[in-house]
Structure formats: structure tokens, C-alpha cells
């Protein structure tokens, strides 16, 4: 049986647990909004048409921030279309996802939905096909209290209080040729700098996110960040990272090691940002907003010919159904974000409902939890205080994509009166016996121990079988004399709460 020894001590604190790491993402794509969060005819619908069964699941998920309204969608979006009387809102074509947008849900409605879920709004502006003035207009509409044309328009539209949006994304994936209005790094850096400077002139305390690379495999990766930040370093606060992972060609071993790529991505972007900062003799530190990350079957999407010649409202798109293995990867990616919380200040699981999402719905029917729901919700609930970086002794295994990789990985958090340990076993067939020295955390009792695993690593939760995969109590977990011992099943993710 593989084994691991893990030492945890409060002196190895990385940074405080940043609640914005537990963010999510809603894009006007597929059924993410319509029949996802909004379905006026649904039995659970509120007076405003929001599915309250979905609201309850979002609250359980523990999502703290939501990036909106895109994603690729934002690069063709006119924000003015989505406010005011619904009967006068225009229907537009969305070129990114080849569908029709009714604009029945816009900024004001979405902000009210966020209040139901206790989430913070992270708003994206269209710098790809619009520019500085529309961004300033949106900022005025969203945040100015009253007494100006656009703030008074918001009030007339039924929203007397400003939305007070603090985090703003300056476009989306501007390095990607799939993006409407994509640009070279030099061109984007200049427009991002001018837009950011103008927005900061309106409100110096805004937190602005500039687009980094759409993935560590992009041919311009590294050079993109350097060039963009040389233009706008002093005007922005975060640089974005986006990454999606999937099992390719039956290589489950490499897929389970996806966090190796995520850690490399974060470290490389942080180093590049610091290089620009040192070059500019700046005392400022640029943090990372990892505002798109998930498992996504991109290859299958590209091969399916999902984009066709039809223009439809809210078609079924990107409705990936996730497996146990996918959930283990999602849990371990979230562990990686926590480990790097000294630089990753915000993150967004992409997306929230129906579209590559932890929550699924059926029009007129139920809402249910995908397998990936559980590691996110449990980590969001248990993580608090400081992130503790562990010292891990474990054997490795060989992967085709990532070389030698530890079989067992872990991270912990510690608060005044509680702690939590999150663990993953990547072995494909064997359980791992793990000992965790928690004397440095001052813990003396196990309050909860949950493991997500299954004899079928490709088991899924579906409309027909919504509870096929759920976490179960890990009855092997024992704590004595400051040593936590437990057994981790093969291809599993585990959380242990301590008091």
C-alpha cells in the first residue's frame, strides 16, 4: 500500500484564506442564464423569475464572487441593451457562441440575483469592440450614487442604490484568435492602460484585472504578460490566468496531475509580473485573478461541430457531465489555488449552472449537484484562517505529460479554534495510508471526515440518477497524540475538519 507522511505547522502559513478564491462565473452562454438561474415559469421561481432551487444550491456551493457577463460573450456586448424596460430591450446575435441574446437578464437583475446568493459581483467590460467611453458609462451607471445622467437612469430603472462593483475585468482572453476583436499584446496593453487610467480617475479604489494568457500553452505565453504589464502595470491590480483540463487519450494518470500545470502557470505569471515591477522600480505587487478554471471537454466540443448555422435562444451548449475523476481533479486544482494564495487573490470556477458547471437544471424540472460540486462546496465551507503549506513525504509516479508526480498531495488551513486538511490520492488502483502530524496546528479532535471516491472513477450524477456520486464519511480517520491517520481510496479527494 502506498503511504505518505505530512507535517503541518502554523509557522508554515502561506497567506490568509482569500474568500474570493471561491468565486464562480456566469456567462450569457447556452443555458447558463436562461433556464439556468432564470426561468419565470418554473415552480420554484421567485417573483422576478429566478429559480430558487438554484439559489439554494449556489448558497450551498459557497460561491463568493461571480464574474459576469463573460467570457467571450462580453467582447460583442452592448451593456445598454440589458437595462431598462424589458419589453424594449433588443434581441442581438452573439457571435462568440452563435446564439441569440434576448437581454431579459442584465446588470440590474443579475445584481439582485447575487444578493439572493450572498455573492459579490465581478464585472467585465468590453474593451475588444467598444473601448474607454462605454466602460466609463457602465461604471457611472453601476456605481455612482445619483445626480448624473446614467446614475439617475439606473434609479429610474428601479435600482436606487448603486451596485458598488469593486472588481472589474478589462475584457476577456484578448490573446485568443477566437475572441471577437482580439489584439496583439502591444495593442491590448495600450487600450487596457488607457481604460484603466480613466476608470481609476473616476474611482481610485477600483480593483482592475488585466487579461493575461488564455492558457499556459498559448504561443505568446509569458511575452504576452510582460508586454501588457509594461503598458499598464501602475494602473491595474491583477493579471488573469485561464486554464481548463481534461483526460486525453485515456491518460488518467496525467489528468490527475493537472495541478502541476496550474502551479507552473501561476509561478510563471507571478515571476513575469515581478520582473516588470522590478524593471519599473515599482513598490506595487500585481496579484493573480485565476478567473477561469475547471475541467472542460474542449476536444469533444471542438469535434462536435456545436456551432452551426442556426440562431437560437439559449441552446444546450457545453453541458459536460462530470465524473468522479473530474471531481478529484477539481478538488486538487482548488487545493493548488489555496497553496498559491500568496499570489492568487481571486479565482472563478467556470462556470456555475449548466455550462461546464457544478450545478445542472432541467427546464421545468429539478436542479442537481454534479460530482464537481462537492469538493468545491466542502472546501469553501471548511477553509478559514491561514493557508498552511505542508511538508509531504510520499512516493511518486510517472506521467506522460508531467513527469514524476507525487502520489499524495495535501494542503491545510488553520483558524483560531479549527483547522482543515484537504488530501488527494492519485494512485489509479491502490489506497494510500497517510499520517498527518497536526501537533503544530493544536488540533485534538476530528469533527468531520469526508471522502469522494467510487469503484467506478467514471461514475456520474445525471438527471436520471442525481445522487449516484456523493461524499461519504471516511471511517478510517483517527486522531491520537497529535497524529491524524487515515486511508485514502484510489483516485479520491478527502477533507478532514479538526477542532
Residue, then its C-alpha position, 0 to 999 in steps of 0.5 A: x500500500x502506498x503511504x505518505x507522511x505530512x507535517x503541518x505547522x502554523x509557522x508554515x502559513x502561506x497567506x490568509x484564506x482569500x474568500x474570493x478564491x471561491x468565486x464562480x462565473x456566469x456567462x450569457x452562454x447556452x443555458x447558463x442564464x436562461x433556464x439556468x438561474x432564470x426561468x419565470x415559469x418554473x415552480x420554484x421561481x421567485x417573483x422576478x423569475x429566478x429559480x430558487x432551487x438554484x439559489x439554494x444550491x449556489x448558497x450551498x456551493x459557497x460561491x463568493x464572487x461571480x464574474x459576469x457577463x463573460x467570457x467571450x460573450x462580453x467582447x460583442x456586448x452592448x451593456x445598454x441593451x440589458x437595462x431598462x424596460x424589458x419589453x424594449x430591450x433588443x434581441x442581438x446575435x452573439x457571435x462568440x457562441x452563435x446564439x441569440x441574446x434576448x437581454x431579459x437578464x442584465x446588470x440590474x437583475x443579475x445584481x439582485x440575483x447575487x444578493x439572493x446568493x450572498x455573492x459579490x459581483x465581478x464585472x467585465x467590460x468590453x474593451x475588444x469592440x467598444x473601448x474607454x467611453x462605454x466602460x466609463x458609462x457602465x461604471x457611472x451607471x453601476x456605481x455612482x450614487x445619483x445626480x448624473x445622467x446614467x446614475x439617475x437612469x439606473x434609479x429610474x430603472x428601479x435600482x436606487x442604490x448603486x451596485x458598488x462593483x469593486x472588481x472589474x475585468x478589462x475584457x476577456x482572453x484578448x490573446x485568443x484568435x477566437x475572441x471577437x476583436x482580439x489584439x496583439x499584446x502591444x495593442x491590448x496593453x495600450x487600450x487596457x492602460x488607457x481604460x484603466x487610467x480613466x476608470x481609476x480617475x473616476x474611482x481610485x479604489x477600483x480593483x482592475x484585472x488585466x487579461x493575461x494568457x488564455x492558457x499556459x500553452x498559448x504561443x505568446x505565453x509569458x511575452x504576452x504578460x510582460x508586454x501588457x504589464x509594461x503598458x499598464x502595470x501602475x494602473x491595474x491590480x491583477x493579471x488573469x490566468x485561464x486554464x481548463x483540463x481534461x483526460x486525453x487519450x485515456x491518460x488518467x494518470x496525467x489528468x490527475x496531475x493537472x495541478x502541476x500545470x496550474x502551479x507552473x502557470x501561476x509561478x510563471x505569471x507571478x515571476x513575469x509580473x515581478x520582473x516588470x515591477x522590478x524593471x519599473x522600480x515599482x513598490x506595487x505587487x500585481x496579484x493573480x485573478x485565476x478567473x477561469x478554471x475547471x475541467x472542460x471537454x474542449x476536444x469533444x466540443x471542438x469535434x462536435x461541430x456545436x456551432x452551426x448555422x442556426x440562431x437560437x435562444x439559449x441552446x444546450x451548449x457545453x453541458x459536460x457531465x462530470x465524473x468522479x475523476x473530474x471531481x478529484x481533479x477539481x478538488x486538487x486544482x482548488x487545493x493548488x489555488x489555496x497553496x498559491x494564495x500568496x499570489x492568487x487573490x481571486x479565482x472563478x470556477x467556470x462556470x456555475x449552472x449548466x455550462x461546464x458547471x457544478x450545478x445542472x437544471x432541467x427546464x421545468x424540472x429539478x436542479x442537481x449537484x454534479x460530482x464537481x460540486x462537492x469538493x468545491x462546496x466542502x472546501x469553501x465551507x471548511x477553509x478559514x484562517x491561514x493557508x498552511x503549506x505542508x511538508x509531504x513525504x510520499x512516493x511518486x509516479x510517472x506521467x506522460x505529460x508531467x513527469x514524476x508526480x507525487x502520489x499524495x498531495x495535501x494542503x491545510x488551513x488553520x483558524x483560531x479554534x479549527x483547522x482543515x486538511x484537504x488530501x488527494x490520492x492519485x494512485x489509479x488502483x491502490x489506497x494510500x495510508x497517510x499520517x498527518x502530524x497536526x501537533x503544530x496546528x493544536x488540533x485534538x479532535x476530528x469533527x468531520x471526515x469526508x471522502x469522494x471516491x467510487x469503484x467506478x472513477x467514471x461514475x456520474x450524477x445525471x438527471x436520471x440518477x442525481x445522487x449516484x456520486x456523493x461524499x461519504x464519511x471516511x471511517x478510517x480517520x483517527x486522531x491520537x497524540x497529535x497524529x491524524x491517520x487515515x486511508x485514502x481510496x484510489x483516485x479520491x479527494x478527502x477533507x478532514x475538519x479538526x477542532 
